[in-house]
Amino acid sequence: MVSDTEEKIMVLEPDGDRAREISDDLNSWGLNPCIYASPFQALGKLEENRFPLIIVSMKDTGIDGLEFCRILRKRQQFGGVDFAYILLVGENRDRTRICESSDGADDFIVFPFLKCELKWGVFAGLFRYWQHEKIQSSSVYDPATMVFNEKGLKKALYQEVNRIGRRKGFLSAAVLDFSYRDWMEVSLGAGLCTRVKEEVFKLLKEKLRNHEQLVRTDHDRICIISGENDLNGFSGLLKRVAWTIAKMDLMESGIKDFDLGLSGSFLSLSVQSSYTDFYACAEHVREWIKSQDSFTGGLTGYSGTLDESGIHIDGLPAQIYLQSKTDQQ
């Protein structure tokens, strides 16, 4: 069982008295209830925040609990929101509909219920949630660095495009590598170069902000995804990344003599998507990232727009000079 974790628990309950009673119980067990009366408001919050467990009332306030489950599971299937364990709360007359439904609830409890019944359902659900997360983490994270792999990239892009598209904001993406990677591999060996790259990923994981996603691609490139950054903002971020790598103190023999300057490409896109087409928009960015497999030197960026039909570049490319350790000496 999960102990006092301060987990955020969503309580979707239009009945104020019942919502307060459930909230008081959750607080007494060391949890953090967030109460919503509207299912549509709750769905919006799920696109902005992670809730490991949702307690959902069967009451119909535009849609009932089963329909809410169906909508949520569909959005989870396509990567729009994170997985959450769903505990339905109904009355005796709802029992048959719930049992015969295949709309995605994980468990249900019939009102009126004992506090111990609710507690058992909540903590059993949290335990199963963390089991699910452990399995998922092993599939979306690179085990050597614990940054996203390409499967995790897909998840991150779907969520970011969905979140940003509703506000018509900016999404930026960069694919980077050492400017002299081929020469390093010939001189030092691919194994040593891989260890250096892993140290870079671990350092960047510590330095980047929470809303900036770091990905290790199948070609061992550095991919950075950033929401809310326009061309100027993302250029500044990439300069800070280059400065961080240039200051790295690597203990590996022979590495200090090599230039760890970066080359690559980046995009900063105004996202023009709705909920119905954010999947296609995210796939356009993912295909662009996968296509970046060779660089001629330096860092070249483009601004543009992103919509269902693709990526549309505006204007001339922007060149960024990234200072390497050699330049510092």
C-alpha positions in Angstrom: 0.0 0.0 0.0 1.0 3.6 -0.6 1.7 5.6 2.5 1.4 9.3 3.2 2.4 10.6 -0.3 0.5 13.9 -0.7 -0.7 12.5 -4.0 -3.1 14.7 -6.0 -6.4 12.9 -6.2 -9.1 14.2 -8.5 -12.6 14.1 -7.1 -15.3 14.6 -9.8 -18.4 15.0 -7.7 -21.3 17.5 -8.3 -22.9 16.9 -4.9 -21.1 19.4 -2.6 -21.8 17.6 0.7 -20.6 14.3 -0.7 -17.5 15.9 -2.3 -16.6 17.6 1.1 -17.0 14.3 2.9 -14.7 12.4 0.4 -12.2 15.3 0.5 -12.0 15.2 4.4 -11.3 11.5 4.3 -8.6 11.9 1.7 -7.0 14.7 3.6 -7.0 12.6 6.8 -5.1 9.8 4.9 -2.3 12.2 3.8 -3.6 12.7 0.3 -4.4 15.9 -1.6 -7.9 16.1 -3.1 -8.8 18.4 -5.9 -12.6 18.7 -6.3 -14.4 19.4 -9.6 -18.1 19.5 -10.2 -18.0 19.6 -14.0 -16.7 16.7 -16.1 -15.6 19.1 -18.8 -13.6 21.2 -16.3 -12.1 18.0 -15.0 -11.0 16.8 -18.5 -9.3 20.2 -19.1 -7.4 19.9 -15.8 -6.2 16.4 -16.7 -4.5 17.9 -19.8 -2.5 20.3 -17.6 -1.8 18.2 -14.4 -1.1 14.6 -13.5 -3.6 12.8 -11.3 -2.7 9.2 -10.4 -6.3 8.5 -9.3 -9.7 9.9 -10.1 -12.8 9.4 -8.0 -15.7 9.8 -10.5 -19.4 10.2 -9.6 -21.9 8.4 -11.8 -24.2 11.5 -11.7 -25.1 13.0 -15.1 -24.0 16.7 -15.3 -23.8 16.9 -19.1 -22.2 13.5 -19.3 -22.4 10.7 -16.6 -19.5 8.8 -15.0 -19.3 6.1 -17.6 -19.2 8.5 -20.5 -16.5 10.5 -18.7 -14.5 7.2 -18.4 -14.9 6.5 -22.1 -13.7 10.0 -23.2 -10.8 9.9 -20.8 -9.6 6.4 -21.9 -9.8 7.5 -25.5 -7.6 10.5 -24.8 -5.1 8.4 -22.9 -5.0 5.9 -25.8 -3.8 8.6 -28.1 -1.4 10.2 -25.6 -3.4 13.3 -24.9 -3.4 12.8 -21.1 -1.5 10.6 -18.7 -2.9 7.3 -17.4 -5.0 7.5 -14.2 -6.7 4.9 -12.1 -10.5 5.4 -12.1 -12.7 4.6 -9.1 -16.4 5.1 -10.0 -18.8 6.1 -7.2 -22.5 5.1 -7.9 -25.6 4.1 -6.1 -27.3 0.7 -6.0 -29.3 1.5 -9.1 -26.1 2.0 -11.1 -24.6 -1.3 -10.2 -25.8 -3.3 -13.3 -24.8 -0.5 -15.8 -21.3 -0.3 -14.2 -20.8 -4.1 -14.2 -21.9 -4.4 -17.8 -19.9 -1.5 -19.1 -16.6 -1.7 -20.9 -16.0 2.1 -20.8 -12.8 1.9 -18.7 -13.4 2.2 -15.0 -10.9 0.2 -12.9 -13.1 -0.3 -9.9 -16.4 1.0 -8.3 -17.9 1.6 -4.9 -21.6 1.9 -4.1 -22.9 4.8 -1.9 -23.4 4.8 1.0 -20.1 3.1 1.8 -17.8 2.7 4.9 -14.7 4.9 5.2 -12.6 1.8 5.2 -14.1 0.7 1.8 -13.2 4.0 0.3 -9.7 3.9 1.8 -9.1 0.4 0.5 -10.2 1.3 -3.0 -8.1 4.5 -3.1 -4.9 3.0 -1.8 -5.3 -0.2 -3.9 -5.7 2.0 -6.9 -2.6 4.1 -6.1 -0.6 0.9 -5.7 -1.8 -0.3 -9.1 -1.0 3.1 -10.6 2.6 3.0 -9.5 2.9 -0.5 -10.8 1.7 0.7 -14.2 4.1 3.7 -14.0 7.1 1.4 -13.2 6.3 -0.7 -16.3 5.8 2.4 -18.4 9.0 4.0 -17.2 11.0 1.0 -18.4 9.6 1.4 -21.9 9.8 5.2 -22.4 13.1 6.0 -20.7 16.7 5.3 -21.8 18.0 3.1 -19.0 21.5 4.5 -19.0 20.5 8.2 -18.6 16.8 8.1 -17.6 15.9 10.7 -20.3 13.2 9.9 -22.8 13.9 7.4 -25.6 12.0 7.7 -28.9 8.9 6.0 -27.5 9.0 8.6 -24.8 9.5 11.3 -27.4 6.1 10.4 -28.9 4.4 10.6 -25.6 6.0 14.0 -24.8 5.1 15.5 -28.2 1.5 14.4 -28.0 1.1 16.0 -24.6 2.9 19.2 -25.5 1.1 19.8 -28.8 -2.2 19.1 -27.1 -1.4 21.5 -24.3 0.1 24.3 -26.4 -2.4 24.0 -29.3 -5.3 25.0 -27.1 -3.6 28.3 -26.4 -2.0 28.7 -29.8 1.4 28.9 -28.3 4.9 27.9 -29.4 6.6 24.6 -29.6 10.3 24.3 -30.2 12.5 21.3 -30.9 16.2 20.8 -31.5 18.3 17.8 -32.6 22.0 18.2 -31.6 25.2 16.3 -31.7 29.0 16.8 -31.3 30.4 18.7 -34.3 33.3 16.3 -34.5 31.5 13.1 -33.5 32.8 11.0 -36.4 36.4 12.0 -35.6 35.9 11.3 -31.9 34.7 7.8 -32.7 37.6 7.1 -35.0 40.2 8.4 -32.5 38.7 7.3 -29.2 36.3 4.4 -30.1 32.6 4.3 -30.2 32.3 3.0 -26.6 34.2 6.0 -25.1 32.2 8.4 -27.2 29.0 6.8 -26.0 30.0 7.2 -22.3 30.8 10.9 -22.9 27.4 11.4 -24.5 25.7 9.7 -21.6 27.5 12.1 -19.2 26.2 15.0 -21.3 22.6 13.7 -21.0 22.9 13.3 -17.3 24.2 16.8 -16.9 21.5 18.4 -19.1 18.8 16.4 -17.3 19.9 18.3 -14.1 20.1 21.7 -15.8 17.0 21.8 -17.9 13.8 23.0 -16.5 10.9 20.7 -15.7 8.8 21.7 -18.8 11.8 21.1 -21.2 11.9 17.5 -22.3 15.2 15.7 -23.1 15.3 12.8 -25.5 18.0 10.3 -26.6 17.2 9.4 -30.1 17.9 6.0 -31.7 20.8 7.6 -33.5 22.2 8.8 -30.2 21.4 12.4 -30.9 20.4 15.0 -28.2 16.8 16.1 -28.7 15.3 19.0 -26.7 11.6 19.8 -26.7 10.5 23.1 -25.2 7.0 24.6 -24.9 6.2 28.3 -24.8 9.6 29.3 -26.4 9.6 31.3 -29.5 12.7 31.6 -31.8 14.6 34.0 -29.6 13.8 32.2 -26.4 14.8 28.8 -27.8 18.0 30.3 -29.2 18.9 31.5 -25.8 18.2 28.1 -24.3 20.5 26.4 -26.9 23.3 28.8 -26.1 23.0 27.9 -22.4 23.1 24.2 -23.3 26.3 24.7 -25.3 27.9 26.7 -22.5 27.0 24.0 -20.0 28.6 21.3 -22.2 31.6 23.4 -22.8 32.3 23.7 -19.1 32.0 20.0 -18.5 34.9 18.5 -16.5 35.3 15.1 -18.0 37.6 12.6 -16.3 37.9 10.3 -19.3 41.5 10.1 -20.6 42.0 12.0 -23.9 38.6 13.7 -24.0 39.9 17.0 -22.7 41.7 17.5 -26.0 38.5 17.2 -28.1 36.1 19.9 -29.1 32.7 19.2 -27.7 31.1 21.9 -29.7 27.6 21.2 -31.0 26.0 21.1 -34.4 22.4 20.6 -35.3 19.0 21.9 -36.4 16.0 23.4 -34.6 12.5 24.6 -35.2 10.3 27.1 -33.3 6.7 26.7 -34.4 3.4 28.5 -33.7 1.0 25.6 -33.0 -2.3 25.9 -34.8 -4.1 22.8 -33.8 -7.4 21.8 -32.2 -8.1 18.7 -30.1 -9.2 16.7 -33.1 -5.9 17.2 -35.1 -3.2 17.4 -32.5 -2.2 13.8 -33.2 -1.3 14.7 -36.8 0.5 17.8 -35.7 2.7 15.9 -33.2 3.5 13.3 -35.8 4.8 16.0 -38.2 7.3 17.2 -35.5 8.3 13.6 -34.7 9.0 12.8 -38.4 11.1 16.0 -38.6 13.1 14.9 -35.6 13.6 11.4 -37.0 14.8 12.9 -40.3 17.7 14.9 -38.7 20.5 12.4 -39.0 23.4 14.4 -40.4 24.8 17.9 -39.8 27.2 20.0 -41.8 28.4 22.2 -38.9 26.9 24.9 -36.8 23.3 25.2 -35.7 20.6 26.2 -38.1 17.1 27.1 -37.0 13.8 27.9 -38.6 10.6 29.5 -37.4 7.2 28.7 -38.8 3.7 27.3 -38.0 2.5 23.8 -37.3 -1.0 22.6 -38.3 -2.7 19.4 -39.4 -1.2 19.6 -42.9 2.4 19.9 -41.8 5.3 22.2 -40.8 5.3 25.5 -42.7 8.6 27.4 -42.6 8.6 31.2 -42.5 11.5 33.4 -43.7 15.2 32.7 -43.8 17.1 30.3 -41.5 18.7 31.6 -38.3 22.3 30.7 -37.6 23.5 30.4 -34.0 27.1 30.4 -33.0 27.6 27.9 -30.2 30.8 28.5 -28.2 32.9 25.4 -27.5 35.6 24.7 -24.9 38.3 25.5 -27.5 36.8 29.0 -28.0 37.1 29.6 -24.2 40.8 29.0 -24.1 
